Amino acid sequence: MANVHVRDLPDALHLALKERAAMEGRSVNEVIVRALGRAAAQPTPAEFAARVRRAQDVPPTLTPDELSAAVRASRPAP
């Protein structure tokens, strides 16, 4: 497993990480690794733009009226 050294970490950020770790019952390292994992999983602006372009190319399969009817039909009768 790789190691990363973070320089010039603001004191306020370090304190916030320590407090979060204490509240979650985790180490500061675990909190940082989880936060970095979430950040790395986020799409880049280019990836997000590509997703939007793909979504715009897909026509809806149901009209709004058909969708409303399907939702009403899926609900239990009173």
ZIWO-V911305 format. One record per backbone hydrogen bond with DSSP energy under -1.0 kcal/mol. CO is the residue of the C=O (numbers start at 1). NH is the residue of the N-H. Records with the same first field share a line. If there is no record, write none. Layout:
CO: NH  NH
This chain:
10: 14
11: 15
12: 16
13: 17
14: 18
15: 19
16: 20
17: 21
18: 22
19: 23
20: 24
21: 26
27: 31
28: 32
29: 33
30: 34
31: 35
32: 36
33: 37
34: 38
35: 39
36: 40
37: 41
44: 48
45: 49
46: 50
47: 51
48: 52
49: 53
50: 54
51: 55
52: 56
63: 67
64: 68
65: 69
66: 70
67: 71
68: 72
69: 73
70: 74
